[in-house]
């Protein structure tokens, strides 16, 4: 019969496993949507950010690398 310590260890192992799996997931590439992904300004077709400052700010906030 499991005691409370065994149950806690199983829960901890499950949380650790899920956290590691989430950390391994790679970010999906950004899709051009005619809006800046940082400030929501209108953009011409194919653009992701309105300028390098917005791009850098977005990457800093989301910890994405170019």
Secondary structure, 3 states (H helix, E strand, C coil): CCCHHHHHHHHHHHHHHHHHHHHHCCCCCCCCCCECCCCCCECCCCCCCCCHHHHHHHHHHHCCCC
